Amino acid sequence: MKHDRILLEHGGGGLLSHELIAEVFLPLLKNPCLERLEDSAVLRVGDQLLCFTTDSYVIDPIFFPGGDIGSLAVHGTVNDLSVCGGKPLVMSAGFILEEGFPMEDLRRITRSMAEAAKKAGVPIVTGDTKVVARGAADGLFINTSGIGLIEYPTPLSVKSIEPGDTVIVSGTIGDHGAAVLSKRRELGVISQIRSDSAPLNGLIGAILEASPNIHCMRDPTRGGLGAILAEIAGQSGCLIEFREKNIPVREEVRGICEILGFDPLFLANEGKVALFCAPEDAGRILDVMKVHEYGRDAAVIGVVGERGRGRLVLRTAIGGSREVDLPVGELVPRIC
């Protein structure tokens, strides 16, 4: 690797994150489940097909408009299971607490987790707690894992994507990243934007029921929509073209990005799904999304082209085009 020390950028979901996985973790932990590099591992246990995922949450600030680190942890795990075609069943929760962390904040976060788990219908059935010395954990870190049951008849995977597929996103992008940015005191931004953090198992369940021709789904969290589409283009070996004018972005999010020099494409989302489906089913899927509370702003944003050198191309609003790559740096540290 080019670096002999870990950088913040290695956790940003961009190019350095991928290099870290490809050059450190995969060679040493290599196995068929891990090599898929999807949001969840897919495992066969007897006659059942299960999905299993884990994630860690280190957001700053831990309370933000529209949620907190507790609800975020539940939603993130539920969504990672759901985009693999799984029905989330149960979760675990591990807490790493810094000495001196306010007990009332811990109660508030745990209450938020309980409410989020109840709304999603996914109980937290086991957990763990560790306390570290003052200054060693920056307040609170949470790890969650989850197990789901897959009943969809075909695998949802990058390998299932076909030329001609339609690309759909379930709503406005960048809301979570912009909401967290607006509460960073050092930036001095005043905004009413709320995070989109939400459990997507209900929406995704309705989509899966509506169409047997969904090929791949991802929730565009770290690195945003741009990063996951660039990643999918590379893994599938397909050209993916998408149109800037079709991508739903709230004006408030666009404004924050213009002030601070960010691109909404690369801001984190915590309540959105991007999916690839057969073109003949796109209209039906879009109709199902638009009547759900988490899919009202859904839109068709692109199409999958020929196989060859996998690349992502953005057709700009002014009629030009540019190739979109994985972001190199850490755009917004500790955002999910």
C-alpha positions as CSV (number, residue, x, y, z in Angstrom):
1,M,0.0,0.0,0.0
2,K,1.0,3.6,-0.5
3,H,0.6,4.4,3.2
4,D,2.2,2.9,6.3
5,R,-0.4,4.4,8.7
6,I,-4.2,4.5,8.7
7,L,-5.7,7.8,7.6
8,L,-9.2,9.2,8.1
9,E,-9.7,8.7,4.4
10,H,-9.4,4.9,4.8
11,G,-12.8,5.0,6.5
12,G,-14.6,7.3,4.1
13,G,-16.1,4.8,1.7
14,G,-14.0,6.0,-1.3
15,L,-10.9,4.9,-3.1
16,L,-8.7,4.4,0.0
17,S,-11.4,2.4,1.7
18,H,-11.5,0.0,-1.2
19,E,-7.7,-0.2,-1.3
20,L,-7.7,-1.1,2.4
21,I,-10.2,-3.9,1.9
22,A,-8.5,-5.2,-1.3
23,E,-4.9,-5.1,0.0
24,V,-5.2,-5.9,3.7
25,F,-8.5,-7.6,4.6
26,L,-9.4,-9.7,1.6
27,P,-6.1,-11.4,1.1
28,L,-6.0,-12.5,4.8
29,L,-9.7,-13.2,5.3
30,K,-10.6,-14.5,1.9
31,N,-13.6,-16.8,1.5
32,P,-16.5,-17.0,-0.9
33,C,-19.0,-15.1,1.3
34,L,-16.6,-12.2,1.9
35,E,-15.5,-12.0,-1.7
36,R,-19.0,-10.9,-2.8
37,L,-18.4,-7.5,-1.2
38,E,-22.2,-6.9,-0.8
39,D,-23.9,-5.1,2.1
40,S,-24.5,-8.5,3.7
41,A,-23.1,-12.0,3.6
42,V,-25.4,-14.6,2.1
43,L,-25.3,-18.0,3.8
44,R,-27.2,-21.2,3.3
45,V,-28.2,-23.0,6.5
46,G,-30.1,-26.2,5.6
47,D,-33.0,-25.2,3.4
48,Q,-32.9,-21.6,4.5
49,L,-31.0,-18.7,2.8
50,L,-29.9,-16.2,5.4
51,C,-28.1,-12.8,5.2
52,F,-25.8,-11.5,7.9
53,T,-24.3,-8.1,8.3
54,T,-22.4,-6.0,10.8
55,D,-21.6,-2.3,11.1
56,S,-20.0,0.2,13.5
57,Y,-21.3,3.8,14.1
58,V,-19.0,6.7,15.1
59,I,-21.0,9.7,14.1
60,D,-20.2,13.2,15.3
61,P,-22.4,14.8,16.7
62,I,-24.2,11.8,18.2
63,F,-27.5,13.8,18.2
64,F,-28.5,15.4,14.9
65,P,-31.8,16.7,13.2
66,G,-33.9,13.6,12.4
67,G,-32.1,11.1,14.6
68,D,-29.1,10.1,16.7
69,I,-26.4,7.4,16.8
70,G,-28.9,4.9,18.3
71,S,-31.6,5.1,15.7
72,L,-29.0,5.3,13.0
73,A,-27.4,2.1,14.1
74,V,-30.7,0.2,13.9
75,H,-31.7,1.7,10.6
76,G,-28.3,1.0,9.0
77,T,-28.4,-2.7,9.9
78,V,-32.0,-3.2,8.9
79,N,-31.2,-1.5,5.5
80,D,-28.1,-3.6,4.8
81,L,-30.1,-6.7,5.3
82,S,-33.0,-5.5,3.2
83,V,-31.0,-4.4,0.1
84,C,-29.7,-8.0,-0.1
85,G,-33.3,-9.2,-0.4
86,G,-33.6,-10.2,3.2
87,K,-36.4,-9.9,5.7
88,P,-34.6,-8.6,8.9
89,L,-35.2,-10.9,11.8
90,V,-33.0,-10.0,14.8
91,M,-30.2,-7.7,15.8
92,S,-27.3,-7.4,18.3
93,A,-25.9,-4.2,19.8
94,G,-22.5,-3.5,21.2
95,F,-21.6,-0.3,23.1
96,I,-18.1,1.1,23.6
97,L,-18.5,3.8,26.2
98,E,-16.0,6.4,27.3
99,E,-15.5,7.0,31.0
100,G,-17.5,10.1,31.9
101,F,-20.2,9.8,29.2
102,P,-23.5,11.2,30.5
103,M,-25.8,8.5,31.8
104,E,-28.9,10.5,30.6
105,D,-27.5,10.6,27.0
106,L,-27.0,6.9,27.2
107,R,-30.6,6.4,28.3
108,R,-31.8,8.7,25.5
109,I,-29.8,6.8,22.8
110,T,-31.0,3.4,24.1
111,R,-34.6,4.6,24.1
112,S,-34.1,5.8,20.5
113,M,-32.7,2.4,19.5
114,A,-35.7,0.6,21.2
115,E,-38.2,2.8,19.3
116,A,-36.4,2.4,16.0
117,A,-36.2,-1.4,16.4
118,K,-39.9,-1.5,17.3
119,K,-40.9,0.5,14.2
120,A,-38.8,-1.7,12.0
121,G,-40.1,-4.9,13.7
122,V,-36.6,-6.2,14.4
123,P,-35.8,-6.9,18.1
124,I,-32.4,-6.4,19.6
125,V,-31.8,-9.9,21.2
126,T,-28.3,-9.7,22.4
127,G,-25.5,-7.2,23.2
128,D,-22.3,-6.2,24.9
129,T,-20.9,-3.3,26.8
130,K,-17.3,-2.1,27.2
131,V,-16.0,1.0,29.0
132,V,-12.7,2.5,28.1
133,A,-10.6,5.2,29.7
134,R,-11.5,8.9,29.3
135,G,-10.3,10.1,25.9
136,A,-10.2,6.7,24.3
137,A,-13.6,6.5,22.5
138,D,-14.8,10.1,21.9
139,G,-17.9,9.5,23.9
140,L,-19.7,6.5,22.4
141,F,-19.3,4.0,19.6
142,I,-22.0,1.4,18.7
143,N,-21.6,-1.8,16.7
144,T,-24.7,-3.7,15.4
145,S,-25.1,-7.0,13.6
146,G,-28.2,-8.5,12.1
147,I,-29.6,-11.6,10.6
148,G,-32.3,-11.8,7.9
149,L,-34.2,-14.5,5.9
150,I,-34.0,-14.3,2.1
151,E,-37.1,-15.5,0.2
152,Y,-36.7,-13.6,-3.1
153,P,-36.4,-16.1,-6.0
154,T,-33.3,-14.7,-7.6
155,P,-30.0,-13.3,-6.0
156,L,-29.7,-9.6,-5.7
157,S,-26.1,-8.9,-6.6
158,V,-23.8,-6.8,-8.8
159,K,-23.3,-10.0,-10.8
160,S,-27.0,-10.0,-11.7
161,I,-27.0,-6.6,-13.3
162,E,-27.7,-6.7,-17.1
163,P,-27.1,-4.2,-19.9
164,G,-30.3,-2.2,-20.4
165,D,-31.2,-2.3,-16.7
166,T,-32.9,0.8,-15.3
167,V,-31.4,2.6,-12.4
168,I,-33.8,4.0,-9.8
169,V,-33.2,6.0,-6.5
170,S,-35.8,6.1,-3.9
171,G,-35.6,9.8,-3.0
172,T,-33.5,12.9,-2.5
173,I,-29.8,12.4,-1.9
174,G,-27.4,13.9,0.6
175,D,-30.0,14.7,3.3
176,H,-28.2,12.9,6.1
177,G,-24.8,14.3,5.2
178,A,-26.1,17.8,5.0
179,A,-28.0,17.5,8.3
180,V,-24.9,16.4,10.1
181,L,-22.8,19.1,8.5
182,S,-25.3,21.7,9.6
183,K,-24.7,20.8,13.3
184,R,-21.0,20.9,13.2
185,R,-20.3,24.0,15.3
186,E,-17.1,24.9,13.6
187,L,-18.9,25.3,10.2
188,G,-21.5,27.8,11.5
189,V,-24.2,26.7,9.1
190,I,-27.9,27.3,10.0
191,S,-30.3,24.9,8.4
192,Q,-33.6,23.1,8.8
193,I,-32.5,20.0,7.0
194,R,-33.3,16.7,8.7
195,S,-31.5,13.4,8.2
196,D,-33.3,10.8,6.1
197,S,-32.3,8.1,8.6
198,A,-35.2,5.5,8.3
199,P,-35.8,1.7,8.2
200,L,-36.3,0.7,4.6
201,N,-37.5,-2.9,5.1
202,G,-41.1,-2.0,4.5
203,L,-40.4,-0.1,1.3
204,I,-38.0,-2.7,0.0
205,G,-40.4,-5.5,0.9
206,A,-43.1,-3.8,-1.2
207,I,-40.7,-3.4,-4.1
208,L,-39.7,-7.1,-4.0
209,E,-43.3,-8.1,-4.0
210,A,-44.1,-5.9,-6.9
211,S,-41.4,-7.2,-9.3
212,P,-39.5,-10.5,-9.8
213,N,-37.0,-8.7,-12.0
214,I,-34.9,-6.6,-9.5
215,H,-31.3,-7.4,-10.0
216,C,-29.3,-5.4,-7.5
217,M,-29.9,-2.9,-4.6
218,R,-27.6,-0.8,-2.5
219,D,-28.1,1.8,0.3
220,P,-25.8,4.7,-0.6
221,T,-24.4,5.5,2.9
222,R,-20.7,6.4,3.2
223,G,-19.5,8.0,0.0
224,G,-23.0,8.7,-1.2
225,L,-24.8,7.7,-4.4
226,G,-21.8,8.6,-6.5
227,A,-19.5,6.2,-4.7
228,I,-21.8,3.2,-4.7
229,L,-22.6,3.7,-8.4
230,A,-18.9,3.9,-9.3
231,E,-18.3,0.8,-7.2
232,I,-21.0,-1.1,-8.9
233,A,-19.8,0.0,-12.3
234,G,-16.4,-1.3,-11.6
235,Q,-17.6,-4.6,-10.0
236,S,-20.1,-5.3,-12.8
237,G,-17.8,-4.3,-15.7
238,C,-20.7,-2.3,-17.2
239,L,-21.1,1.2,-18.3
240,I,-23.6,3.1,-16.1
241,E,-25.0,6.4,-17.4
242,F,-27.0,8.7,-15.2
243,R,-28.5,12.1,-15.7
244,E,-27.8,15.0,-13.4
245,K,-31.2,16.6,-14.0
246,N,-33.0,13.4,-12.9
247,I,-31.2,13.1,-9.6
248,P,-33.5,14.4,-6.8
249,V,-31.7,16.9,-4.5
250,R,-33.4,19.2,-2.0
251,E,-32.6,22.9,-2.6
252,E,-31.4,23.2,1.0
253,V,-28.9,20.4,0.5
254,R,-27.8,21.9,-2.8
255,G,-27.3,25.3,-1.0
256,I,-25.2,23.8,1.8
257,C,-23.0,22.0,-0.8
258,E,-22.5,25.2,-2.8
259,I,-21.5,27.1,0.4
260,L,-19.1,24.4,1.7
261,G,-17.8,23.1,-1.6
262,F,-19.3,19.6,-1.4
263,D,-21.0,17.5,-4.1
264,P,-24.4,16.0,-3.2
265,L,-23.5,12.9,-5.1
266,F,-20.9,12.0,-2.4
267,L,-22.8,13.0,0.7
268,A,-24.0,10.1,2.9
269,N,-27.6,8.9,3.0
270,E,-29.3,6.7,5.7
271,G,-32.7,6.2,4.3
272,K,-32.4,5.7,0.5
273,V,-32.0,2.8,-1.8
274,A,-30.6,2.6,-5.3
275,L,-31.8,-0.3,-7.4
276,F,-31.2,-1.9,-10.8
277,C,-34.1,-3.6,-12.5
278,A,-35.4,-4.9,-15.9
279,P,-36.6,-1.8,-17.8
280,E,-40.1,-3.3,-18.3
281,D,-40.7,-3.3,-14.5
282,A,-39.4,0.2,-13.9
283,G,-42.7,1.9,-14.0
284,R,-44.4,-0.6,-11.7
285,I,-41.6,-0.3,-9.2
286,L,-41.7,3.5,-9.3
287,D,-45.4,3.5,-8.7
288,V,-45.0,1.3,-5.6
289,M,-42.2,3.5,-4.3
290,K,-44.2,6.7,-4.7
291,V,-47.1,5.7,-2.5
292,H,-44.7,4.7,0.4
293,E,-43.6,7.3,3.0
294,Y,-39.9,6.7,2.2
295,G,-40.2,6.6,-1.6
296,R,-42.3,9.7,-2.5
297,D,-39.4,11.4,-4.3
298,A,-38.3,8.3,-6.2
299,A,-36.9,8.8,-9.7
300,V,-35.4,7.0,-12.6
301,I,-31.9,8.4,-12.9
302,G,-30.0,6.2,-15.3
303,V,-29.4,3.1,-17.4
304,V,-26.9,0.3,-17.7
305,G,-24.9,0.2,-20.9
306,E,-22.6,-2.4,-22.5
307,R,-20.2,-4.6,-20.7
308,G,-16.5,-3.9,-21.0
309,R,-14.5,-1.4,-19.0
310,G,-16.8,-0.7,-16.0
311,R,-17.3,3.0,-15.7
312,L,-19.8,5.6,-14.4
313,V,-20.7,8.5,-16.7
314,L,-22.7,11.5,-15.6
315,R,-24.7,13.4,-18.2
316,T,-24.6,16.9,-16.9
317,A,-27.4,19.4,-16.8
318,I,-25.7,21.6,-19.4
319,G,-25.5,18.8,-22.0
320,G,-21.9,17.6,-21.4
321,S,-20.6,14.4,-19.7
322,R,-18.0,13.4,-17.2
323,E,-16.7,10.2,-15.8
324,V,-17.3,9.8,-12.1
325,D,-14.7,7.9,-10.0
326,L,-14.6,6.9,-6.4
327,P,-13.8,9.9,-4.1
328,V,-10.1,9.9,-3.0
329,G,-10.4,11.8,0.2
330,E,-12.5,11.9,3.4
331,L,-15.3,14.4,2.5
332,V,-17.0,14.5,5.9
333,P,-15.3,12.6,8.8
334,R,-17.4,10.6,11.2
335,I,-20.8,11.1,9.5
336,C,-22.2,7.5,9.9
